[in-house]
Amino acid sequence: MTHSSMMISPAQARLSTLGREITALTERLASVSEAAVLRSLDAMQTAGMTMPPTIEPRKIVAVYHYALSGVPAFGLSAATQKLIRGDYAANPNVLLGTIPKPPVLAALARAEAQSLRADLARKREMVAALTQRPADDRRSAASRSRVRALLQSFRQAHAAVKAGWEGAFPRGCAEDASVPIEWGAVDIGPGDTAPQNPAARGAFRDGPAAGAELADLNPSVSRETFHAA
């Protein structure tokens, strides 16, 4: 294996880094265990905080664990540290020196984990952006086929109109624009127009029809607009 084949592109390196960061964030956002709840309560009691008097002592761990179900362990750890430091002094639901009631503690823990949840969502979006799949080849082939069909229809309609006009006006009449035309030598009266020529009538008859086909190829040009022109 050559050295160049072992090189990792910047995108691959970024994906690898994002993968490790996502794994770490996912672990930190894992739901709390009963052991984690017990550690939090024990840390707050060690700091001199008292339990709410309305909860039976033998049901304390079970009640708190139930309230904290699904709450990230990181959030509980961060909330516990802030409670011990008195960082929630401005929160009316928190009484200094007292362990918050289960619903209050759960709300504090979820709020502390919000920034990590947002960071995890951003990193997952970055991974999705870096690993976007190419467009469906079958859909692209079908699109190309429709374009080719439209182009072919346009060419056929254009050829039909051109053939009609060439039949009405022979090629020799327009081959050399520098040759003067003696109108007196041409047997065309003032009232004679192209539609009076059988070949020209065919061109005038087929021209609008072909033009209608061309109008159909362009959705922005309606059939009524074409005929009005």
trRosetta pair geometry for C-beta under 8 A, 3 or more apart (Angstrom, degrees):
i j d omega theta_ij theta_ji phi_ij phi_ji
1 5 5.4 -116 -170 78 87 127
1 6 6.0 90 141 -54 118 102
2 5 4.9 95 60 6 82 101
2 6 7.3 -154 96 -4 46 89
3 6 5.9 -65 -155 38 35 108
3 7 7.0 53 147 -43 65 93
4 7 5.7 -34 -159 1 39 118
8 12 4.7 -121 -174 88 92 124
8 13 5.2 111 124 -59 120 89
8 16 7.7 -12 180 -9 148 140
9 12 4.7 94 55 7 80 102
9 13 7.0 -146 93 -5 42 86
10 13 5.6 -56 -146 38 32 112
10 14 6.2 33 155 -20 66 106
11 14 5.7 -54 -148 36 31 111
11 15 6.4 33 152 -21 64 105
11 130 5.6 169 -164 -160 99 111
12 15 5.6 -51 -147 35 33 113
12 16 6.4 36 153 -22 64 103
13 16 5.7 -52 -151 33 32 113
13 17 6.5 30 152 -16 64 105
14 17 5.7 -55 -149 37 34 110
14 18 6.2 32 154 -18 67 107
14 126 7.9 -103 153 153 114 118
14 130 6.5 -155 96 -112 117 158
15 18 5.7 -55 -144 39 31 111
15 19 6.3 38 154 -26 64 104
15 127 6.4 95 -133 -127 81 82
15 130 5.6 -161 -78 116 99 145
15 131 7.0 90 -115 -56 132 105
16 19 5.7 -51 -151 29 30 115
16 20 6.9 26 154 -15 62 102
17 20 6.0 -56 -154 35 33 107
17 21 6.4 28 152 -15 67 109
18 21 5.6 -57 -145 40 34 110
18 22 6.1 36 156 -22 68 106
18 123 5.3 172 -156 -171 96 99
18 126 5.9 -145 -120 95 147 118
18 127 5.2 -178 126 -72 142 96
18 130 7.7 152 21 25 155 147
19 22 5.8 -53 -145 35 28 110
19 23 6.5 30 155 -20 62 105
19 127 7.4 100 -70 -106 68 132
20 23 5.7 -53 -151 34 32 113
20 24 6.5 30 153 -17 65 106
21 24 5.8 -55 -149 37 33 110
21 25 6.3 30 154 -16 67 107
21 123 5.7 -135 102 -138 118 156
22 25 5.8 -56 -145 39 31 109
22 26 6.1 35 155 -23 65 107
22 120 6.5 99 -134 -144 71 80
22 123 5.2 -166 -76 118 90 131
22 124 6.5 101 -118 -71 128 76
22 127 7.1 -12 -46 -35 148 144
23 26 5.8 -55 -147 34 28 112
23 27 6.6 28 155 -18 63 105
24 27 5.9 -55 -152 34 31 110
24 28 6.5 25 153 -15 65 108
25 28 5.7 -58 -148 39 34 109
25 29 6.1 19 157 -9 68 113
25 116 5.9 175 -153 -176 96 95
25 119 6.2 -149 -121 100 144 105
25 120 4.4 -179 135 -87 141 100
25 123 7.0 145 14 35 153 146
26 29 5.9 -66 -144 46 28 103
26 30 7.1 57 150 -55 60 82
26 120 6.9 117 -66 -132 64 134
27 30 5.8 -21 -162 -19 37 115
28 72 6.9 35 134 -179 63 121
28 73 7.2 -126 -171 69 45 91
28 74 4.3 41 170 -55 91 135
28 116 6.1 -112 105 -162 122 151
29 72 4.3 -57 -148 -119 55 128
29 73 7.8 161 -153 32 11 73
29 74 6.2 -43 -81 18 46 122
29 113 6.2 117 -121 -167 85 122
29 116 5.7 -175 -72 123 106 125
29 117 6.6 115 -121 -80 141 73
29 120 6.6 -45 -16 -39 153 155
30 72 6.8 94 56 -139 28 71
30 73 5.7 0 77 4 78 113
31 69 6.9 12 -169 -170 129 47
31 70 5.3 -49 -115 -113 121 24
31 71 6.6 89 -141 54 72 37
31 72 6.8 -77 -95 -97 36 35
31 73 7.0 77 135 -38 17 83
32 36 4.4 -130 -160 83 88 132
32 37 5.8 96 147 -53 128 84
32 65 7.6 -143 108 -135 110 69
32 68 5.1 -25 53 140 141 121
32 69 7.9 -113 57 -101 92 27
32 71 5.6 -2 -2 78 113 86
32 72 7.2 81 -41 137 80 16
32 73 4.6 135 -92 -90 66 71
32 76 5.2 46 -85 -4 138 150
32 109 7.7 -25 -38 175 136 155
33 36 4.8 102 51 3 73 100
33 37 7.3 -133 98 -3 43 85
33 73 7.2 6 4 -90 73 123
34 37 5.6 -51 -152 35 37 113
34 38 6.4 39 150 -20 67 105
34 61 6.7 62 -167 166 97 110
34 65 4.9 1 -110 -114 78 144
35 38 5.6 -53 -150 36 33 113
35 39 6.4 36 151 -21 65 104
36 39 5.6 -50 -148 33 33 113
36 40 6.5 36 153 -21 64 103
36 73 5.1 -82 -153 -132 165 105
36 76 6.3 100 145 84 114 145
36 77 7.6 -70 -167 -59 111 91
37 40 5.8 -54 -151 33 32 112
37 41 6.5 26 155 -14 66 106
37 61 6.3 123 111 -156 117 76
37 64 5.1 155 -174 113 124 110
37 65 4.7 -143 18 -84 169 78
37 68 5.7 166 -96 51 115 148
37 76 7.2 -75 -93 -168 59 157
38 41 6.0 -56 -146 39 31 107
38 42 6.1 31 155 -20 65 111
38 61 5.7 9 -86 -126 88 120
39 42 5.7 -58 -145 39 28 112
39 43 6.2 31 156 -23 65 106
40 43 5.9 -54 -149 32 28 110
40 44 6.6 21 156 -13 63 106
40 76 5.5 -76 -77 161 151 109
40 77 7.2 -123 -91 -90 105 47
40 80 4.5 -128 -143 -86 93 140
41 44 6.0 -58 -150 39 31 107
41 45 6.3 29 154 -17 66 109
41 51 7.7 30 -161 -94 109 103
41 60 6.9 126 -153 144 159 118
41 61 7.0 -125 22 -95 157 74
41 64 6.4 141 -62 52 127 173
41 99 6.7 41 -133 -141 75 156
42 45 5.7 -56 -145 39 31 110
42 46 6.2 36 154 -23 65 106
43 46 5.7 -53 -148 34 30 114
43 47 6.6 27 153 -18 62 107
43 80 5.7 63 80 171 134 129
43 84 6.8 -67 142 -64 100 137
44 47 5.6 -55 -150 37 34 112
44 49 4.3 -48 166 55 90 134
44 80 6.3 -114 -54 -150 100 90
44 83 6.1 -14 -111 106 117 128
44 84 6.3 -136 -108 -74 66 90
44 99 5.0 102 127 -96 146 104
45 48 7.8 106 -179 -27 32 7
45 49 6.2 -90 -86 67 34 76
45 50 7.7 69 -118 -105 74 28
45 51 7.2 -4 -90 -47 107 89
45 99 7.4 -22 -63 -51 72 132
47 84 4.5 -132 -106 -133 170 102
48 97 7.0 -51 120 -140 95 79
49 83 7.1 14 -76 144 163 111
49 84 7.4 -107 -24 -101 128 66
49 97 5.8 179 -118 -175 68 35
49 98 6.1 142 -166 -121 90 9
49 99 5.0 111 138 -53 121 76
50 53 7.9 5 142 -54 117 80
50 97 6.7 18 13 148 92 80
50 98 5.5 -35 63 -114 83 68
50 99 6.8 -131 90 3 33 87
51 55 6.5 -97 161 60 111 112
51 57 7.4 108 86 -104 162 73
51 60 6.2 -47 -147 -121 144 138
51 98 7.9 34 157 -160 4 75
51 99 5.5 -16 -108 39 46 127
52 55 5.3 72 80 2 99 104
52 98 6.7 77 -79 176 64 111
52 99 6.5 -102 -26 76 76 86
52 100 7.9 -1 -50 156 116 19
52 101 5.3 50 -58 -90 159 77
54 101 7.9 -1 55 -111 118 114
55 59 6.4 -129 179 83 88 96
55 60 5.4 99 130 -98 126 74
55 63 5.8 -138 -146 54 126 159
55 101 7.9 156 -39 -132 122 79
55 102 7.8 111 -85 -27 144 107
56 59 4.5 57 71 21 100 108
56 60 7.3 -137 90 -44 50 71
57 60 5.8 -23 -155 -23 35 116
59 62 5.3 -67 -162 51 63 112
59 63 5.3 62 142 -28 91 109
60 63 6.1 -64 -147 36 23 107
60 64 6.3 12 163 -10 63 112
61 64 6.1 -62 -145 42 27 106
61 65 6.0 27 158 -20 65 112
62 65 5.8 -57 -143 38 26 111
62 66 6.4 28 157 -21 62 107
63 66 5.9 -55 -151 34 29 111
63 67 6.5 24 154 -15 64 108
63 102 5.5 -115 141 -59 92 148
64 67 5.7 -56 -146 39 33 109
64 68 6.0 16 160 -6 68 114
64 102 5.1 -149 -105 -107 56 100
64 105 6.9 -9 -143 71 99 147
65 68 6.0 -66 -140 49 27 101
65 69 6.9 59 152 -60 61 81
66 69 5.8 -21 -161 -24 33 115
66 102 7.4 12 71 -172 82 149
67 102 3.3 152 -10 167 166 112
67 103 5.8 -116 -152 -70 127 47
67 105 7.0 81 112 65 131 99
67 106 4.7 -129 149 -43 93 132
68 71 4.6 -79 -167 33 71 129
68 76 6.2 43 -153 -87 136 131
68 102 7.3 -113 -33 -161 80 88
68 105 6.9 -45 -74 110 106 105
68 106 5.1 -155 -91 -98 58 93
68 109 6.5 29 -132 46 101 160
71 75 5.7 -106 171 73 94 129
71 76 6.1 97 120 -50 119 101
71 106 5.5 -141 -62 -147 147 80
71 109 4.7 55 174 108 135 129
71 110 5.6 -94 -128 -66 98 79
71 113 7.3 164 -175 3 73 146
72 75 4.4 94 70 0 93 104
72 76 7.3 -164 96 -4 53 81
72 109 7.1 -171 60 157 68 98
72 110 7.6 115 21 -110 88 50
72 113 4.0 128 46 -121 133 155
72 116 7.0 -162 141 74 170 137
72 117 7.8 -152 -32 -58 147 98
73 76 5.8 -54 -152 36 38 110
73 77 6.3 38 152 -20 68 107
74 77 5.8 -58 -149 37 31 111
74 78 6.2 27 156 -16 67 108
74 112 7.3 -149 124 119 77 103
74 113 5.5 116 82 -105 98 97
74 116 6.0 42 94 -8 151 166
75 78 5.9 -56 -145 39 29 108
75 79 6.1 27 158 -17 65 109
75 108 7.8 156 165 116 96 57
75 109 3.7 97 127 173 103 70
75 110 5.8 51 178 -76 160 20
75 111 7.3 126 -153 54 117 42
75 112 4.2 142 -144 73 71 97
75 113 3.2 -61 -64 -35 114 106
75 116 7.9 -131 -60 30 85 127
76 79 5.8 -56 -143 40 30 109
76 80 6.2 35 156 -25 64 106
76 105 7.6 42 -128 161 86 99
76 109 4.3 5 -76 -126 58 133
76 112 7.9 -180 -35 61 18 135
77 80 5.8 -54 -149 32 28 114
77 81 6.7 27 155 -17 62 105
78 81 5.9 -55 -152 35 32 110
78 82 6.5 26 154 -14 65 108
78 109 7.5 132 58 -132 85 60
78 112 3.9 178 87 174 127 142
78 113 7.5 166 31 -59 131 64
79 82 5.8 -58 -147 41 32 109
79 83 6.2 36 154 -24 67 106
79 105 6.6 131 131 -162 143 69
79 108 4.1 114 -137 125 132 107
79 109 4.5 -89 -2 -80 145 63
79 111 7.8 96 -84 58 113 89
79 112 5.0 -142 -52 -14 84 146
80 83 5.8 -54 -148 33 29 112
80 84 6.6 27 155 -17 63 105
81 84 5.9 -57 -152 35 30 109
81 85 6.4 18 155 -9 65 111
82 85 5.7 -62 -144 46 33 106
82 87 3.8 -73 -163 49 91 127
82 88 6.0 86 136 -32 108 93
82 108 7.7 -148 71 176 126 124
82 112 7.5 -164 2 -93 137 132
83 86 7.7 39 -178 -71 29 29
83 87 7.5 -70 -58 39 25 84
83 88 6.2 -12 -98 15 62 123
83 94 7.1 -139 -119 -154 90 131
83 99 7.5 59 163 -124 148 57
83 100 7.0 -114 -115 -11 137 104
83 108 7.5 71 -59 143 109 162
86 89 5.3 29 168 -53 88 105
86 96 5.9 27 -126 -126 98 111
88 91 4.2 -32 -179 20 92 126
88 94 4.1 29 124 53 124 167
88 108 6.9 -35 -91 -122 149 133
89 94 7.5 -96 -90 92 20 117
89 96 6.2 18 -111 -69 81 119
91 94 4.3 52 86 14 113 110
91 108 7.9 46 -168 -95 173 111
93 100 7.0 47 134 -136 91 118
93 104 4.9 -171 151 -129 118 123
93 107 7.8 -2 107 69 159 138
94 100 5.6 -50 -113 -83 79 112
94 104 6.8 164 -79 165 70 134
94 108 7.6 70 -75 -75 123 139
95 98 4.3 9 88 41 106 124
95 100 7.7 146 29 -93 73 63
99 105 7.3 -1 169 -72 82 131
100 104 3.8 -118 175 97 119 117
100 105 4.4 158 83 -59 111 79
100 108 6.6 113 41 -4 166 137
101 104 4.9 82 56 13 76 108
101 105 7.0 -152 88 -8 32 91
102 105 5.9 -60 -142 38 27 109
102 106 6.3 27 161 -20 65 108
103 106 5.7 -56 -148 36 32 113
103 107 6.4 32 155 -19 66 105
104 107 5.8 -54 -150 35 32 110
104 108 6.4 32 153 -18 65 105
105 108 5.7 -54 -148 36 33 112
105 109 6.3 32 154 -20 66 107
106 109 5.7 -55 -147 36 31 111
106 110 6.4 30 155 -19 65 105
107 110 5.9 -53 -146 35 31 109
107 111 6.4 31 155 -19 64 107
108 111 5.8 -58 -151 36 30 112
108 112 6.5 30 153 -20 64 107
109 112 5.8 -55 -150 34 32 112
109 113 6.6 22 155 -13 64 109
110 113 5.9 -65 -150 40 32 106
110 114 7.0 57 149 -53 63 88
111 114 5.7 -27 -158 -13 37 119
112 115 7.9 -50 174 18 39 97
113 116 5.3 -57 -165 43 63 113
113 117 6.0 68 138 -27 83 101
114 117 5.6 -54 -149 34 35 113
114 118 6.4 33 155 -18 67 104
115 118 5.8 -53 -150 36 33 111
115 119 6.4 34 151 -20 65 106
116 119 5.5 -52 -146 37 34 113
116 120 6.3 36 154 -21 66 104
117 120 5.7 -54 -149 35 30 112
117 121 6.5 31 152 -20 64 105
118 121 5.7 -53 -149 35 33 112
118 122 6.5 34 153 -20 65 104
119 122 5.8 -53 -150 34 32 112
119 123 6.5 28 155 -16 65 107
120 123 5.9 -57 -148 38 31 108
120 124 6.4 30 155 -18 65 107
121 124 5.8 -57 -148 37 31 111
121 125 6.5 32 153 -20 64 105
122 125 5.7 -56 -152 35 32 111
122 126 6.5 33 151 -21 65 104
123 126 5.5 -49 -149 33 36 115
123 127 6.6 39 151 -19 65 101
124 127 5.6 -49 -149 34 35 112
124 128 6.5 37 151 -20 65 103
125 128 5.6 -52 -148 36 34 113
125 129 6.4 35 152 -20 66 104
126 129 5.7 -53 -148 35 32 111
126 130 6.4 25 156 -14 65 109
127 130 5.9 -61 -147 41 30 107
127 131 6.1 -1 163 6 67 116
128 131 6.4 -75 -139 52 24 91
128 132 7.0 59 157 -69 61 75
129 132 6.3 -14 -158 -35 32 108
134 137 7.7 39 112 -55 114 80
135 139 6.5 -101 163 71 98 117
135 140 5.7 102 112 -53 118 113
136 139 4.0 71 82 8 109 110
136 140 6.8 178 92 -10 57 83
137 140 5.5 -56 -148 39 36 112
137 141 6.2 38 153 -22 69 104
138 141 5.6 -50 -147 35 33 112
138 142 6.5 33 153 -19 64 104
139 142 5.7 -53 -150 35 33 111
139 143 6.4 35 151 -20 64 105
140 143 5.6 -52 -149 35 33 113
140 144 6.4 33 153 -18 65 104
141 144 5.7 -53 -148 37 32 110
141 145 6.4 35 151 -23 64 105
142 145 5.5 -52 -149 33 33 114
142 146 6.6 34 153 -19 65 101
143 146 5.9 -53 -152 33 33 110
143 147 6.6 32 151 -18 65 105
144 147 5.6 -54 -151 36 35 112
144 148 6.4 36 152 -20 67 104
145 148 5.7 -52 -149 35 33 111
145 149 6.4 34 153 -20 65 105
146 149 5.7 -54 -149 35 33 112
146 150 6.5 33 154 -18 65 104
147 150 5.8 -55 -150 36 32 110
147 151 6.3 31 153 -18 65 108
148 151 5.7 -57 -148 38 31 112
148 152 6.3 33 154 -21 66 106
149 152 5.7 -53 -146 35 31 111
149 153 6.5 32 154 -19 63 105
150 153 5.8 -54 -149 35 31 111
150 154 6.4 33 152 -20 64 105
150 217 5.6 125 -162 -146 96 105
151 154 5.6 -53 -150 34 32 113
151 155 6.4 31 154 -18 65 105
152 155 5.7 -54 -148 36 32 111
152 156 6.4 31 155 -18 65 106
153 156 5.8 -55 -148 36 31 110
153 157 6.3 27 156 -15 65 107
153 213 6.6 -135 166 166 104 114
153 217 6.2 175 96 -84 119 122
154 157 6.0 -59 -148 39 29 107
154 158 6.1 29 155 -19 66 110
154 214 6.4 77 -127 -117 76 82
154 217 5.6 73 -75 -116 96 175
155 158 5.6 -55 -144 38 30 112
155 159 6.2 31 156 -21 65 106
156 159 5.7 -54 -147 35 30 111
156 160 6.5 31 154 -22 63 104
157 160 5.7 -53 -150 32 33 113
157 161 6.6 30 154 -16 65 103
157 210 4.3 150 -165 -166 86 90
157 211 7.7 147 171 -67 122 24
157 213 4.4 -160 -99 88 139 126
157 214 5.2 -172 118 -56 150 86
157 217 7.9 -148 21 -20 149 132
158 161 6.0 -55 -151 37 32 108
158 162 6.2 30 153 -18 66 110
158 210 7.6 155 -64 168 23 126
158 214 7.5 86 -62 -85 74 123
159 162 5.6 -56 -145 39 31 112
159 163 6.2 34 156 -23 66 106
160 163 5.8 -53 -147 34 29 111
160 164 6.6 31 154 -20 62 105
160 206 6.0 -121 156 158 107 126
160 210 4.7 -171 86 -96 119 138
161 164 5.8 -56 -154 33 32 113
161 165 6.6 24 154 -13 66 106
161 203 7.7 81 -158 -159 53 85
161 206 7.1 -167 -96 117 53 97
161 207 5.4 78 -129 -121 93 71
161 210 4.6 -156 -56 94 94 152
161 211 7.1 81 -88 -55 135 76
162 165 6.0 -59 -150 39 32 106
162 166 6.3 29 154 -18 67 109
163 166 5.8 -57 -145 38 31 110
163 167 6.4 33 155 -21 64 105
164 167 5.8 -57 -153 33 30 111
164 168 6.6 24 152 -17 64 106
164 199 8.0 167 -164 166 59 75
164 202 5.9 -145 -137 115 97 84
164 203 3.1 141 158 -118 100 76
164 204 7.8 -176 161 -19 130 32
164 206 4.9 -165 -80 66 147 123
164 207 6.0 -143 90 -60 153 83
164 210 7.9 -163 1 0 137 143
165 168 5.6 -55 -148 36 36 110
165 169 6.3 -15 168 26 71 103
165 203 5.3 118 -69 -153 44 142
165 207 7.7 72 -54 -86 91 117
166 169 6.8 -75 -133 64 26 71
166 170 7.9 53 178 -123 63 25
166 171 6.7 14 -157 -65 97 81
167 199 4.2 -139 142 -175 97 116
167 200 7.7 -167 103 -67 83 42
167 202 6.6 -26 94 73 142 123
167 203 6.1 -180 62 -56 100 110
168 194 5.6 35 -177 -158 135 110
168 197 5.9 117 -145 92 82 134
168 199 5.0 -177 -88 114 51 94
168 200 3.5 84 -131 -93 115 73
168 202 7.7 -164 -64 58 94 82
168 203 4.5 -71 -33 5 126 147
168 204 8.0 84 -82 -28 149 81
169 173 5.4 -97 179 57 90 140
169 174 6.6 53 141 -22 121 118
169 200 7.8 64 -40 -90 70 101
170 173 5.4 107 69 -10 76 99
171 174 6.7 -86 -164 49 39 88
171 175 6.0 54 150 -57 78 102
172 175 5.6 -36 -136 -1 36 119
174 177 7.0 6 -160 -72 60 81
176 179 4.6 62 103 -8 112 109
181 186 7.1 4 171 -27 106 133
182 185 4.2 48 101 9 113 112
182 186 7.2 154 94 -16 64 85
183 186 5.7 -58 -152 34 43 110
183 188 7.6 -76 -163 56 83 104
188 192 4.6 -127 -164 70 78 139
189 192 4.7 108 52 -15 72 103
192 196 5.4 -107 -150 57 70 145
192 197 8.0 68 178 -45 101 86
193 196 5.7 106 57 0 60 99
193 200 8.0 -153 129 123 63 151
194 197 5.8 -53 -161 28 47 111
194 200 3.8 -146 176 -177 81 146
194 201 7.9 171 139 -56 70 48
194 203 7.4 -60 162 66 122 121
194 204 6.6 136 115 -47 109 121
195 200 6.0 -119 -84 115 22 109
195 201 5.3 72 -160 -93 61 75
195 204 5.3 -32 -96 17 88 162
196 200 7.3 18 53 64 41 127
196 201 7.6 71 -78 -55 3 103
197 200 3.7 71 69 11 105 112
197 201 6.6 -169 84 -16 51 78
198 201 5.5 -48 -147 28 32 113
198 202 6.9 33 153 -19 61 98
199 202 5.7 -51 -160 30 36 112
199 203 6.7 34 145 -18 65 103
200 203 5.3 -53 -152 35 41 112
200 204 6.2 35 152 -16 72 103
201 204 5.8 -55 -144 40 33 106
201 205 6.0 32 155 -21 67 108
202 205 5.6 -56 -144 38 30 110
202 206 5.9 14 162 -7 67 112
203 206 6.1 -61 -138 45 26 99
203 207 5.7 40 159 -40 64 107
204 207 5.7 -40 -136 19 27 120
204 208 7.7 24 170 -12 55 94
205 208 7.6 -67 -175 30 26 95
205 209 7.4 11 145 -5 60 114
206 209 5.6 -66 -156 43 44 112
206 210 5.9 39 153 -19 79 107
207 210 6.0 -60 -147 39 28 105
207 211 6.0 27 156 -19 65 110
208 211 5.3 -57 -143 40 33 114
208 212 6.2 41 155 -27 67 99
208 227 6.9 53 -156 -108 118 84
209 212 5.6 -48 -152 27 32 113
209 213 6.9 33 148 -18 61 98
210 213 5.5 -49 -157 31 39 112
210 214 6.6 38 146 -18 67 101
211 214 5.4 -51 -151 36 39 112
211 215 6.3 42 149 -23 68 100
211 226 5.9 170 141 175 105 126
212 215 5.4 -49 -148 33 36 113
212 216 6.5 41 150 -23 64 99
212 223 5.9 32 -144 -134 95 97
212 226 6.3 153 -101 100 57 150
212 227 7.6 17 -88 -59 98 95
213 216 5.6 -50 -153 30 35 114
213 217 7.0 39 148 -25 62 99
214 217 5.6 -50 -158 24 39 114
214 218 7.2 11 154 2 66 103
214 226 7.9 149 79 -128 88 144
215 218 6.3 -72 -156 48 37 93
215 221 4.8 -113 -147 112 82 112
215 222 7.2 5 171 121 120 16
215 223 5.6 128 111 -97 140 53
215 225 7.5 169 -147 70 130 89
215 226 4.0 -74 -82 -52 148 150
216 223 7.2 19 -69 -75 77 97
218 221 4.5 40 94 20 114 106
221 225 5.6 -127 -166 79 68 128
221 226 5.9 75 157 -60 110 97
222 225 4.5 99 57 3 83 103
222 226 7.1 -145 95 -7 47 85
223 226 5.7 -54 -153 32 34 113
223 227 6.5 23 156 -10 67 107
224 227 6.2 -61 -148 42 31 103
224 228 6.0 35 154 -25 66 110
225 228 5.7 -56 -145 34 28 114
225 229 6.7 34 155 -26 62 102
226 229 5.9 -56 -161 25 30 111
